[in-house]
Structures are given as structure tokens and as C-alpha cells.
């Protein structure tokens, strides 16, 4: 469970820095292959994240952080 929390924090930090993330970013930087699940967790925490569908892949964009975030 702590690994899941750690990946959530890593993905959020990456999105704060770069404003967006793709699956390839997550794989290359965190060895994370379930980015959509992490994005879902972050949304449940109150972060506003949009999914831009590109040709063949998703790009997640951080619109607004959660108030507690």
C-alpha cells in the first residue's frame, strides 16, 4: 500500500512540474504501468485532471490541485 501512495505522490509531483503526464512518462520515470489507476486515485482525492486523447495514447493534464493537496 505504501508503494501505491508513493506512486500517487510521484505522479502528482511530476504533473505539478510538467503540467501533464503520459503512460510513457510514468513508465520511464517511475516504472509505473497502471497510470490510469493512479490518475483515478488522484481524482478521488479531489485533484482536477483532464484526459486529452492523443493519437493512440492518453495525456493527463493537471487542471487544479485539491485544496489539501
PQR file with spaces between the fields and no chain letter, atoms N, CA, C, O and H, PARSE charges and radii, in Angstrom:
ATOM       1  N    UNK     1       0.820   -1.194    0.000 -0.4000 1.5000
ATOM       2  CA   UNK     1       0.000    0.000    0.000 -0.0000 2.0000
ATOM       3  C    UNK     1       0.859    1.251    0.000  0.5500 1.7000
ATOM       4  O    UNK     1       0.505    2.228   -0.660 -0.5500 1.4000
ATOM       5  N    UNK     2       1.976    1.255    0.718 -0.4000 1.5000
ATOM       6  CA   UNK     2       2.825    2.441    0.743 -0.0000 2.0000
ATOM       7  C    UNK     2       3.426    2.706   -0.629  0.5500 1.7000
ATOM       8  O    UNK     2       3.686    3.859   -0.975 -0.5500 1.4000
ATOM       9  H    UNK     2       2.263    0.461    1.253  0.4000 1.0000
ATOM      10  N    UNK     3       3.652    1.648   -1.421 -0.4000 1.5000
ATOM      11  CA   UNK     3       4.162    1.829   -2.779 -0.0000 2.0000
ATOM      12  C    UNK     3       3.140    2.564   -3.634  0.5500 1.7000
ATOM      13  O    UNK     3       3.496    3.417   -4.447 -0.5500 1.4000
ATOM      14  H    UNK     3       3.441    0.712   -1.139  0.4000 1.0000
ATOM      15  N    UNK     4       1.858    2.224   -3.442 -0.4000 1.5000
ATOM      16  CA   UNK     4       0.772    2.882   -4.170 -0.0000 2.0000
ATOM      17  C    UNK     4       0.718    4.361   -3.804  0.5500 1.7000
ATOM      18  O    UNK     4       0.579    5.216   -4.679 -0.5500 1.4000
ATOM      19  H    UNK     4       1.570    1.531   -2.782  0.4000 1.0000
ATOM      20  N    UNK     5       0.826    4.659   -2.522 -0.4000 1.5000
ATOM      21  CA   UNK     5       0.820    6.043   -2.067 -0.0000 2.0000
ATOM      22  C    UNK     5       2.024    6.780   -2.631  0.5500 1.7000
ATOM      23  O    UNK     5       1.907    7.922   -3.076 -0.5500 1.4000
ATOM      24  H    UNK     5       0.939    3.965   -1.812  0.4000 1.0000
ATOM      25  N    UNK     6       3.164    6.137   -2.612 -0.4000 1.5000
ATOM      26  CA   UNK     6       4.378    6.727   -3.132 -0.0000 2.0000
ATOM      27  C    UNK     6       4.232    7.039   -4.623  0.5500 1.7000
ATOM      28  O    UNK     6       4.637    8.112   -5.070 -0.5500 1.4000
ATOM      29  H    UNK     6       3.259    5.210   -2.250  0.4000 1.0000
ATOM      30  N    UNK     7       3.664    6.124   -5.387 -0.4000 1.5000
ATOM      31  CA   UNK     7       3.469    6.368   -6.818 -0.0000 2.0000
ATOM      32  C    UNK     7       2.486    7.506   -7.044  0.5500 1.7000
ATOM      33  O    UNK     7       2.676    8.311   -7.956 -0.5500 1.4000
ATOM      34  H    UNK     7       3.335    5.252   -5.025  0.4000 1.0000
ATOM      35  N    UNK     8       1.441    7.588   -6.230 -0.4000 1.5000
ATOM      36  CA   UNK     8       0.491    8.697   -6.335 -0.0000 2.0000
ATOM      37  C    UNK     8       1.223   10.025   -6.149  0.5500 1.7000
ATOM      38  O    UNK     8       1.018   10.967   -6.914 -0.5500 1.4000
ATOM      39  H    UNK     8       1.287    6.934   -5.489  0.4000 1.0000
ATOM      40  N    UNK     9       2.072   10.090   -5.135 -0.4000 1.5000
ATOM      41  CA   UNK     9       2.813   11.322   -4.859 -0.0000 2.0000
ATOM      42  C    UNK     9       3.794   11.647   -5.982  0.5500 1.7000
ATOM      43  O    UNK     9       3.945   12.807   -6.366 -0.5500 1.4000
ATOM      44  H    UNK     9       2.239    9.324   -4.514  0.4000 1.0000
ATOM      45  N    UNK    10       4.454   10.626   -6.503 -0.4000 1.5000
ATOM      46  CA   UNK    10       5.411   10.843   -7.589 -0.0000 2.0000
ATOM      47  C    UNK    10       4.714   11.358   -8.847  0.5500 1.7000
ATOM      48  O    UNK    10       5.198   12.284   -9.498 -0.5500 1.4000
ATOM      49  H    UNK    10       4.332    9.684   -6.191  0.4000 1.0000
ATOM      50  N    UNK    11       3.590   10.759   -9.179 -0.4000 1.5000
ATOM      51  CA   UNK    11       2.844   11.188  -10.365 -0.0000 2.0000
ATOM      52  C    UNK    11       2.339   12.613  -10.184  0.5500 1.7000
ATOM      53  O    UNK    11       2.442   13.425  -11.103 -0.5500 1.4000
ATOM      54  H    UNK    11       3.198   10.007   -8.650  0.4000 1.0000
ATOM      55  N    UNK    12       1.795   12.927   -9.010 -0.4000 1.5000
ATOM      56  CA   UNK    12       1.302   14.283   -8.758 -0.0000 2.0000
ATOM      57  C    UNK    12       2.442   15.297   -8.833  0.5500 1.7000
ATOM      58  O    UNK    12       2.282   16.367   -9.420 -0.5500 1.4000
ATOM      59  H    UNK    12       1.712   12.267   -8.263  0.4000 1.0000
ATOM      60  N    UNK    13       3.573   14.971   -8.252 -0.4000 1.5000
ATOM      61  CA   UNK    13       4.731   15.881   -8.303 -0.0000 2.0000
ATOM      62  C    UNK    13       5.183   16.097   -9.746  0.5500 1.7000
ATOM      63  O    UNK    13       5.517   17.217  -10.132 -0.5500 1.4000
ATOM      64  H    UNK    13       3.703   14.102   -7.775  0.4000 1.0000
ATOM      65  N    UNK    14       5.193   15.030  -10.543 -0.4000 1.5000
ATOM      66  CA   UNK    14       5.574   15.146  -11.952 -0.0000 2.0000
ATOM      67  C    UNK    14       4.596   16.059  -12.680  0.5500 1.7000
ATOM      68  O    UNK    14       4.999   16.907  -13.476 -0.5500 1.4000
ATOM      69  H    UNK    14       4.921   14.120  -10.230  0.4000 1.0000
ATOM      70  N    UNK    15       3.307   15.879  -12.402 -0.4000 1.5000
ATOM      71  CA   UNK    15       2.298   16.698  -13.067 -0.0000 2.0000
ATOM      72  C    UNK    15       2.388   18.161  -12.633  0.5500 1.7000
ATOM      73  O    UNK    15       2.144   19.057  -13.441 -0.5500 1.4000
ATOM      74  H    UNK    15       2.979   15.190  -11.755  0.4000 1.0000
ATOM      75  N    UNK    16       2.732   18.413  -11.382 -0.4000 1.5000
ATOM      76  CA   UNK    16       2.911   19.794  -10.919 -0.0000 2.0000
ATOM      77  C    UNK    16       4.056   20.454  -11.676  0.5500 1.7000
ATOM      78  O    UNK    16       3.971   21.622  -12.054 -0.5500 1.4000
ATOM      79  H    UNK    16       2.930   17.685  -10.726  0.4000 1.0000
ATOM      80  N    UNK    17       5.117   19.703  -11.893 -0.4000 1.5000
ATOM      81  CA   UNK    17       6.304   20.235  -12.553 -0.0000 2.0000
ATOM      82  C    UNK    17       6.100   20.401  -14.059  0.5500 1.7000
ATOM      83  O    UNK    17       6.511   21.408  -14.635 -0.5500 1.4000
ATOM      84  H    UNK    17       5.186   18.754  -11.587  0.4000 1.0000
ATOM      85  N    UNK    18       5.468   19.418  -14.691 -0.4000 1.5000
ATOM      86  CA   UNK    18       5.346   19.399  -16.152 -0.0000 2.0000
ATOM      87  C    UNK    18       3.935   19.704  -16.645  0.5500 1.7000
ATOM      88  O    UNK    18       3.718   19.827  -17.851 -0.5500 1.4000
ATOM      89  H    UNK    18       5.134   18.600  -14.223  0.4000 1.0000
ATOM      90  N    UNK    19       2.983   19.826  -15.738 -0.4000 1.5000
ATOM      91  CA   UNK    19       1.577   20.104  -16.022 -0.0000 2.0000
ATOM      92  C    UNK    19       0.826   18.929  -16.653  0.5500 1.7000
ATOM      93  O    UNK    19      -0.400   18.972  -16.749 -0.5500 1.4000
ATOM      94  H    UNK    19       3.160   19.726  -14.759  0.4000 1.0000
ATOM      95  N    UNK    20       1.531   17.888  -17.082 -0.4000 1.5000
ATOM      96  CA   UNK    20       0.867   16.746  -17.693 -0.0000 2.0000
ATOM      97  C    UNK    20       1.744   15.504  -17.566  0.5500 1.7000
ATOM      98  O    UNK    20       2.913   15.579  -17.189 -0.5500 1.4000
ATOM      99  H    UNK    20       2.528   17.853  -17.003  0.4000 1.0000
ATOM     100  N    UNK    21       1.138   14.348  -17.897 -0.4000 1.5000
ATOM     101  CA   UNK    21       1.876   13.089  -17.871 -0.0000 2.0000
ATOM     102  C    UNK    21       1.233   12.120  -18.863  0.5500 1.7000
ATOM     103  O    UNK    21       0.022   12.148  -19.079 -0.5500 1.4000
ATOM     104  H    UNK    21       0.188   14.287  -18.204  0.4000 1.0000
ATOM     105  N    UNK    22       2.054   11.272  -19.454 -0.4000 1.5000
ATOM     106  CA   UNK    22       1.573   10.193  -20.320 -0.0000 2.0000
ATOM     107  C    UNK    22       2.014    8.863  -19.705  0.5500 1.7000
ATOM     108  O    UNK    22       2.814    8.836  -18.769 -0.5500 1.4000
ATOM     109  H    UNK    22       3.038   11.250  -19.279  0.4000 1.0000
ATOM     110  N    UNK    23       1.493    7.785  -20.230 -0.4000 1.5000
ATOM     111  CA   UNK    23       1.898    6.461  -19.750 -0.0000 2.0000
ATOM     112  C    UNK    23       3.390    6.240  -19.922  0.5500 1.7000
ATOM     113  O    UNK    23       4.036    5.654  -19.054 -0.5500 1.4000
ATOM     114  H    UNK    23       0.844    7.807  -20.990  0.4000 1.0000
ATOM     115  N    UNK    24       3.941    6.703  -21.033 -0.4000 1.5000
ATOM     116  CA   UNK    24       5.383    6.542  -21.265 -0.0000 2.0000
ATOM     117  C    UNK    24       6.190    7.329  -20.243  0.5500 1.7000
ATOM     118  O    UNK    24       7.237    6.863  -19.794 -0.5500 1.4000
ATOM     119  H    UNK    24       3.416    7.180  -21.739  0.4000 1.0000
ATOM     120  N    UNK    25       5.718    8.520  -19.868 -0.4000 1.5000
ATOM     121  CA   UNK    25       6.387    9.288  -18.810 -0.0000 2.0000
ATOM     122  C    UNK    25       6.408    8.474  -17.520  0.5500 1.7000
ATOM     123  O    UNK    25       7.437    8.379  -16.851 -0.5500 1.4000
ATOM     124  H    UNK    25       4.868    8.899  -20.233  0.4000 1.0000
ATOM     125  N    UNK    26       5.259    7.886  -17.178 -0.4000 1.5000
ATOM     126  CA   UNK    26       5.142    7.125  -15.935 -0.0000 2.0000
ATOM     127  C    UNK    26       6.029    5.882  -15.960  0.5500 1.7000
ATOM     128  O    UNK    26       6.672    5.556  -14.963 -0.5500 1.4000
ATOM     129  H    UNK    26       4.423    7.962  -17.722  0.4000 1.0000
ATOM     130  N    UNK    27       6.064    5.202  -17.078 -0.4000 1.5000
ATOM     131  CA   UNK    27       6.902    4.003  -17.197 -0.0000 2.0000
ATOM     132  C    UNK    27       8.379    4.372  -17.104  0.5500 1.7000
ATOM     133  O    UNK    27       9.133    3.755  -16.352 -0.5500 1.4000
ATOM     134  H    UNK    27       5.542    5.468  -17.889  0.4000 1.0000
ATOM     135  N    UNK    28       8.782    5.368  -17.863 -0.4000 1.5000
ATOM     136  CA   UNK    28      10.194    5.764  -17.906 -0.0000 2.0000
ATOM     137  C    UNK    28      10.697    6.356  -16.595  0.5500 1.7000
ATOM     138  O    UNK    28      11.849    6.132  -16.223 -0.5500 1.4000
ATOM     139  H    UNK    28       8.170    5.869  -18.474  0.4000 1.0000
ATOM     140  N    UNK    29       9.860    7.101  -15.894 -0.4000 1.5000
ATOM     141  CA   UNK    29      10.296    7.788  -14.680 -0.0000 2.0000
ATOM     142  C    UNK    29      10.050    7.013  -13.393  0.5500 1.7000
ATOM     143  O    UNK    29      10.830    7.126  -12.448 -0.5500 1.4000
ATOM     144  H    UNK    29       8.924    7.283  -16.196  0.4000 1.0000
ATOM     145  N    UNK    30       8.972    6.224  -13.342 -0.4000 1.5000
ATOM     146  CA   UNK    30       8.596    5.563  -12.081 -0.0000 2.0000
ATOM     147  C    UNK    30       8.387    4.066  -12.213  0.5500 1.7000
ATOM     148  O    UNK    30       8.037    3.406  -11.235 -0.5500 1.4000
ATOM     149  H    UNK    30       8.338    6.132  -14.110  0.4000 1.0000
ATOM     150  N    UNK    31       8.596    3.514  -13.414 -0.4000 1.5000
ATOM     151  CA   UNK    31       8.314    2.097  -13.674 -0.0000 2.0000
ATOM     152  C    UNK    31       6.865    1.748  -13.329  0.5500 1.7000
ATOM     153  O    UNK    31       6.563    0.651  -12.860 -0.5500 1.4000
ATOM     154  H    UNK    31       8.880    4.050  -14.209  0.4000 1.0000
ATOM     155  N    UNK    32       5.993    2.703  -13.574 -0.4000 1.5000
ATOM     156  CA   UNK    32       4.567    2.576  -13.275 -0.0000 2.0000
ATOM     157  C    UNK    32       3.819    2.219  -14.553  0.5500 1.7000
ATOM     158  O    UNK    32       3.868    2.961  -15.535 -0.5500 1.4000
ATOM     159  H    UNK    32       6.239    3.594  -13.955  0.4000 1.0000
ATOM     160  N    UNK    33       3.125    1.083  -14.541 -0.4000 1.5000
ATOM     161  CA   UNK    33       2.399    0.646  -15.729 -0.0000 2.0000
ATOM     162  C    UNK    33       0.887    0.816  -15.598  0.5500 1.7000
ATOM     163  O    UNK    33       0.145    0.498  -16.527 -0.5500 1.4000
ATOM     164  H    UNK    33       3.084    0.480  -13.744  0.4000 1.0000
ATOM     165  N    UNK    34       0.431    1.311  -14.462 -0.4000 1.5000
ATOM     166  CA   UNK    34      -1.014    1.489  -14.250 -0.0000 2.0000
ATOM     167  C    UNK    34      -1.351    2.962  -13.972  0.5500 1.7000
ATOM     168  O    UNK    34      -1.958    3.296  -12.954 -0.5500 1.4000
ATOM     169  H    UNK    34       1.034    1.570  -13.707  0.4000 1.0000
ATOM     170  N    UNK    35      -0.948    3.809  -14.886 -0.4000 1.5000
ATOM     171  CA   UNK    35      -1.150    5.244  -14.700 -0.0000 2.0000
ATOM     172  C    UNK    35      -2.625    5.602  -14.563  0.5500 1.7000
ATOM     173  O    UNK    35      -2.974    6.460  -13.752 -0.5500 1.4000
ATOM     174  H    UNK    35      -0.455    3.538  -15.712  0.4000 1.0000
ATOM     175  N    UNK    36      -3.485    4.970  -15.328 -0.4000 1.5000
ATOM     176  CA   UNK    36      -4.908    5.310  -15.252 -0.0000 2.0000
ATOM     177  C    UNK    36      -5.469    5.061  -13.851  0.5500 1.7000
ATOM     178  O    UNK    36      -6.329    5.814  -13.395 -0.5500 1.4000
ATOM     179  H    UNK    36      -3.202    4.273  -15.987  0.4000 1.0000
ATOM     180  N    UNK    37      -5.001    4.028  -13.168 -0.4000 1.5000
ATOM     181  CA   UNK    37      -5.452    3.760  -11.797 -0.0000 2.0000
ATOM     182  C    UNK    37      -4.956    4.839  -10.841  0.5500 1.7000
ATOM     183  O    UNK    37      -5.682    5.251   -9.936 -0.5500 1.4000
ATOM     184  H    UNK    37      -4.303    3.416  -13.539  0.4000 1.0000
ATOM     185  N    UNK    38      -3.737    5.292  -11.039 -0.4000 1.5000
ATOM     186  CA   UNK    38      -3.191    6.352  -10.195 -0.0000 2.0000
ATOM     187  C    UNK    38      -3.942    7.650  -10.444  0.5500 1.7000
ATOM     188  O    UNK    38      -4.262    8.372   -9.500 -0.5500 1.4000
ATOM     189  H    UNK    38      -3.148    4.957  -11.774  0.4000 1.0000
ATOM     190  N    UNK    39      -4.226    7.954  -11.702 -0.4000 1.5000
ATOM     191  CA   UNK    39      -5.000    9.159  -12.032 -0.0000 2.0000
ATOM     192  C    UNK    39      -6.369    9.088  -11.366  0.5500 1.7000
ATOM     193  O    UNK    39      -6.858   10.087  -10.840 -0.5500 1.4000
ATOM     194  H    UNK    39      -3.966    7.367  -12.470  0.4000 1.0000
ATOM     195  N    UNK    40      -6.982    7.918  -11.388 -0.4000 1.5000
ATOM     196  CA   UNK    40      -8.285    7.737  -10.730 -0.0000 2.0000
ATOM     197  C    UNK    40      -8.174    8.014   -9.231  0.5500 1.7000
ATOM     198  O    UNK    40      -9.037    8.680   -8.658 -0.5500 1.4000
ATOM     199  H    UNK    40      -6.584    7.106  -11.815  0.4000 1.0000
ATOM     200  N    UNK    41      -7.114    7.504   -8.591 -0.4000 1.5000
ATOM     201  CA   UNK    41      -6.902    7.768   -7.161 -0.0000 2.0000
ATOM     202  C    UNK    41      -6.736    9.260   -6.897  0.5500 1.7000
ATOM     203  O    UNK    41      -7.299    9.787   -5.937 -0.5500 1.4000
ATOM     204  H    UNK    41      -6.413    6.963   -9.056  0.4000 1.0000
ATOM     205  N    UNK    42      -5.966    9.944   -7.743 -0.4000 1.5000
ATOM     206  CA   UNK    42      -5.739   11.378   -7.567 -0.0000 2.0000
ATOM     207  C    UNK    42      -7.034   12.163   -7.744  0.5500 1.7000
ATOM     208  O    UNK    42      -7.273   13.140   -7.035 -0.5500 1.4000
ATOM     209  H    UNK    42      -5.509    9.516   -8.523  0.4000 1.0000
ATOM     210  N    UNK    43      -7.864   11.738   -8.685 -0.4000 1.5000
ATOM     211  CA   UNK    43      -9.167   12.388   -8.869 -0.0000 2.0000
ATOM     212  C    UNK    43     -10.042   12.193   -7.629  0.5500 1.7000
ATOM     213  O    UNK    43     -10.738   13.115   -7.205 -0.5500 1.4000
ATOM     214  H    UNK    43      -7.670   10.944   -9.261  0.4000 1.0000
ATOM     215  N    UNK    44     -10.005   11.003   -7.059 -0.4000 1.5000
ATOM     216  CA   UNK    44     -10.789   10.730   -5.844 -0.0000 2.0000
ATOM     217  C    UNK    44     -10.321   11.578   -4.667  0.5500 1.7000
ATOM     218  O    UNK    44     -11.094   11.858   -3.751 -0.5500 1.4000
ATOM     219  H    UNK    44      -9.440   10.253   -7.404  0.4000 1.0000
ATOM     220  N    UNK    45      -9.041   11.989   -4.693 -0.4000 1.5000
ATOM     221  CA   UNK    45      -8.502   12.863   -3.650 -0.0000 2.0000
ATOM     222  C    UNK    45      -8.907   14.321   -3.878  0.5500 1.7000
ATOM     223  O    UNK    45      -8.643   15.179   -3.036 -0.5500 1.4000
ATOM     224  H    UNK    45      -8.413   11.761   -5.437  0.4000 1.0000
ATOM     225  N    UNK    46      -9.542   14.598   -5.006 -0.4000 1.5000
ATOM     226  CA   UNK    46     -10.037   15.942   -5.280 -0.0000 2.0000
ATOM     227  C    UNK    46      -9.259   16.737   -6.308  0.5500 1.7000
ATOM     228  O    UNK    46      -9.578   17.898   -6.564 -0.5500 1.4000
ATOM     229  H    UNK    46      -9.756   13.902   -5.691  0.4000 1.0000
ATOM     230  N    UNK    47      -8.234   16.124   -6.906 -0.4000 1.5000
ATOM     231  CA   UNK    47      -7.473   16.817   -7.936 -0.0000 2.0000
ATOM     232  C    UNK    47      -8.275   16.823   -9.240  0.5500 1.7000
ATOM     233  O    UNK    47      -8.881   15.817   -9.611 -0.5500 1.4000
ATOM     234  H    UNK    47      -7.974   15.181   -6.698  0.4000 1.0000
ATOM     235  N    UNK    48      -8.271   17.954   -9.919 -0.4000 1.5000
ATOM     236  CA   UNK    48      -8.985   18.069  -11.189 -0.0000 2.0000
ATOM     237  C    UNK    48      -7.993   17.773  -12.314  0.5500 1.7000
ATOM     238  O    UNK    48      -7.066   18.542  -12.567 -0.5500 1.4000
ATOM     239  H    UNK    48      -7.780   18.770   -9.618  0.4000 1.0000
ATOM     240  N    UNK    49      -8.213   16.639  -12.981 -0.4000 1.5000
ATOM     241  CA   UNK    49      -7.308   16.164  -14.026 -0.0000 2.0000
ATOM     242  C    UNK    49      -8.123   15.855  -15.268  0.5500 1.7000
ATOM     243  O    UNK    49      -9.140   15.164  -15.203 -0.5500 1.4000
ATOM     244  H    UNK    49      -8.966   16.014  -12.776  0.4000 1.0000
ATOM     245  N    UNK    50      -7.668   16.373  -16.396 -0.4000 1.5000
ATOM     246  CA   UNK    50      -8.349   16.147  -17.665 -0.0000 2.0000
ATOM     247  C    UNK    50      -7.574   15.120  -18.484  0.5500 1.7000
ATOM     248  O    UNK    50      -6.348   15.038  -18.396 -0.5500 1.4000
ATOM     249  H    UNK    50      -6.842   16.934  -16.449  0.4000 1.0000
ATOM     250  N    UNK    51      -8.285   14.355  -19.264 -0.4000 1.5000
ATOM     251  CA   UNK    51      -7.683   13.338  -20.124 -0.0000 2.0000
ATOM     252  C    UNK    51      -7.782   13.817  -21.568  0.5500 1.7000
ATOM     253  O    UNK    51      -8.875   13.891  -22.129 -0.5500 1.4000
ATOM     254  H    UNK    51      -9.280   14.422  -19.335  0.4000 1.0000
ATOM     255  N    UNK    52      -6.648   14.139  -22.161 -0.4000 1.5000
ATOM     256  CA   UNK    52      -6.619   14.520  -23.565 -0.0000 2.0000
ATOM     257  C    UNK    52      -6.230   13.290  -24.369  0.5500 1.7000
ATOM     258  O    UNK    52      -5.111   12.792  -24.246 -0.5500 1.4000
ATOM     259  H    UNK    52      -5.760   14.079  -21.705  0.4000 1.0000
ATOM     260  N    UNK    53      -7.143   12.803  -25.188 -0.4000 1.5000
ATOM     261  CA   UNK    53      -6.847   11.633  -26.005 -0.0000 2.0000
ATOM     262  C    UNK    53      -6.068   12.064  -27.232  0.5500 1.7000
ATOM     263  O    UNK    53      -6.568   12.801  -28.081 -0.5500 1.4000
ATOM     264  H    UNK    53      -8.052   13.208  -25.288  0.4000 1.0000
ATOM     265  N    UNK    54      -4.839   11.592  -27.306 -0.4000 1.5000
ATOM     266  CA   UNK    54      -3.988   11.845  -28.468 -0.0000 2.0000
ATOM     267  C    UNK    54      -4.073   10.630  -29.383  0.5500 1.7000
ATOM     268  O    UNK    54      -4.779    9.668  -29.078 -0.5500 1.4000
ATOM     269  H    UNK    54      -4.433   10.993  -26.616  0.4000 1.0000
ATOM     270  N    UNK    55      -3.374   10.670  -30.471 -0.4000 1.5000
ATOM     271  CA   UNK    55      -3.367    9.535  -31.399 -0.0000 2.0000
ATOM     272  C    UNK    55      -2.752    8.315  -30.727  0.5500 1.7000
ATOM     273  O    UNK    55      -1.529    8.193  -30.658 -0.5500 1.4000
ATOM     274  H    UNK    55      -2.801   11.451  -30.718  0.4000 1.0000
ATOM     275  N    UNK    56      -3.589    7.415  -30.233 -0.4000 1.5000
ATOM     276  CA   UNK    56      -3.109    6.164  -29.687 -0.0000 2.0000
ATOM     277  C    UNK    56      -2.696    6.185  -28.224  0.5500 1.7000
ATOM     278  O    UNK    56      -2.326    5.138  -27.693 -0.5500 1.4000
ATOM     279  H    UNK    56      -4.583    7.514  -30.288  0.4000 1.0000
ATOM     280  N    UNK    57      -2.742    7.332  -27.546 -0.4000 1.5000
ATOM     281  CA   UNK    57      -2.385    7.353  -26.134 -0.0000 2.0000
ATOM     282  C    UNK    57      -3.107    8.493  -25.418  0.5500 1.7000
ATOM     283  O    UNK    57      -3.611    9.422  -26.048 -0.5500 1.4000
ATOM     284  H    UNK    57      -3.042    8.182  -27.978  0.4000 1.0000
ATOM     285  N    UNK    58      -3.145    8.401  -24.100 -0.4000 1.5000
ATOM     286  CA   UNK    58      -3.785    9.426  -23.282 -0.0000 2.0000
ATOM     287  C    UNK    58      -2.726   10.332  -22.673  0.5500 1.7000
ATOM     288  O    UNK    58      -1.644    9.885  -22.292 -0.5500 1.4000
ATOM     289  H    UNK    58      -2.735    7.646  -23.589  0.4000 1.0000
ATOM     290  N    UNK    59      -3.055   11.588  -22.591 -0.4000 1.5000
ATOM     291  CA   UNK    59      -2.211   12.565  -21.906 -0.0000 2.0000
ATOM     292  C    UNK    59      -3.079   13.189  -20.818  0.5500 1.7000
ATOM     293  O    UNK    59      -4.127   13.771  -21.101 -0.5500 1.4000
ATOM     294  H    UNK    59      -3.934   11.951  -22.900  0.4000 1.0000
ATOM     295  N    UNK    60      -2.630   13.059  -19.575 -0.4000 1.5000
ATOM     296  CA   UNK    60      -3.387   13.582  -18.448 -0.0000 2.0000
ATOM     297  C    UNK    60      -2.823   14.946  -18.061  0.5500 1.7000
ATOM     298  O    UNK    60      -1.614   15.110  -17.895 -0.5500 1.4000
ATOM     299  H    UNK    60      -1.779   12.586  -19.345  0.4000 1.0000
ATOM     300  N    UNK    61      -3.713   15.912  -17.922 -0.4000 1.5000
ATOM     301  CA   UNK    61      -3.318   17.285  -17.631 -0.0000 2.0000
ATOM     302  C    UNK    61      -3.881   17.693  -16.275  0.5500 1.7000
ATOM     303  O    UNK    61      -5.073   17.537  -16.010 -0.5500 1.4000
ATOM     304  H    UNK    61      -4.695   15.779  -18.057  0.4000 1.0000
ATOM     305  N    UNK    62      -3.004   18.219  -15.421 -0.4000 1.5000
ATOM     306  CA   UNK    62      -3.426   18.702  -14.109 -0.0000 2.0000
ATOM     307  C    UNK    62      -4.061   20.071  -14.290  0.5500 1.7000
ATOM     308  O    UNK    62      -3.387   21.027  -14.673 -0.5500 1.4000
ATOM     309  H    UNK    62      -2.036   18.347  -15.636  0.4000 1.0000
ATOM     310  N    UNK    63      -5.338   20.165  -14.019 -0.4000 1.5000
ATOM     311  CA   UNK    63      -6.059   21.433  -14.146 -0.0000 2.0000
ATOM     312  C    UNK    63      -5.981   22.212  -12.841  0.5500 1.7000
ATOM     313  O    UNK    63      -5.682   23.406  -12.831 -0.5500 1.4000
ATOM     314  H    UNK    63      -5.885   19.388  -13.708  0.4000 1.0000
ATOM     315  N    UNK    64      -6.257   21.514  -11.735 -0.4000 1.5000
ATOM     316  CA   UNK    64      -6.241   22.165  -10.421 -0.0000 2.0000
ATOM     317  C    UNK    64      -5.979   21.120   -9.349  0.5500 1.7000
ATOM     318  O    UNK    64      -6.552   20.031   -9.364 -0.5500 1.4000
ATOM     319  H    UNK    64      -6.500   20.544  -11.744  0.4000 1.0000
ATOM     320  N    UNK    65      -5.095   21.477   -8.412 -0.4000 1.5000
ATOM     321  CA   UNK    65      -4.807   20.598   -7.279 -0.0000 2.0000
ATOM     322  C    UNK    65      -5.949   20.636   -6.283  0.5500 1.7000
ATOM     323  O    UNK    65      -6.685   21.619   -6.201 -0.5500 1.4000
ATOM     324  H    UNK    65      -4.630   22.361   -8.400  0.4000 1.0000
ATOM     325  N    UNK    66      -6.089   19.567   -5.534 -0.4000 1.5000
ATOM     326  CA   UNK    66      -7.051   19.539   -4.444 -0.0000 2.0000
ATOM     327  C    UNK    66      -6.620   20.532   -3.376  0.5500 1.7000
ATOM     328  O    UNK    66      -5.429   20.810   -3.230 -0.5500 1.4000
ATOM     329  H    UNK    66      -5.491   18.769   -5.601  0.4000 1.0000
ATOM     330  N    UNK    67      -7.563   21.060   -2.641 -0.4000 1.5000
ATOM     331  CA   UNK    67      -7.276   22.042   -1.597 -0.0000 2.0000
ATOM     332  C    UNK    67      -6.301   21.499   -0.557  0.5500 1.7000
ATOM     333  O    UNK    67      -5.497   22.252   -0.008 -0.5500 1.4000
ATOM     334  H    UNK    67      -8.530   20.834   -2.759  0.4000 1.0000
ATOM     335  N    UNK    68      -6.368   20.193   -0.283 -0.4000 1.5000
ATOM     336  CA   UNK    68      -5.482   19.576    0.709 -0.0000 2.0000
ATOM     337  C    UNK    68      -4.199   19.068    0.093  0.5500 1.7000
ATOM     338  O    UNK    68      -3.359   18.502    0.792 -0.5500 1.4000
ATOM     339  H    UNK    68      -7.022   19.581   -0.730  0.4000 1.0000
ATOM     340  N    UNK    69      -4.029   19.262   -1.216 -0.4000 1.5000
ATOM     341  CA   UNK    69      -3.035   18.648   -1.985 -0.0000 2.0000
ATOM     342  C    UNK    69      -1.662   19.012   -2.039  0.5500 1.7000
ATOM     343  O    UNK    69      -0.885   18.387   -2.762 -0.5500 1.4000
ATOM     344  H    UNK    69      -4.712   19.721   -1.784  0.4000 1.0000
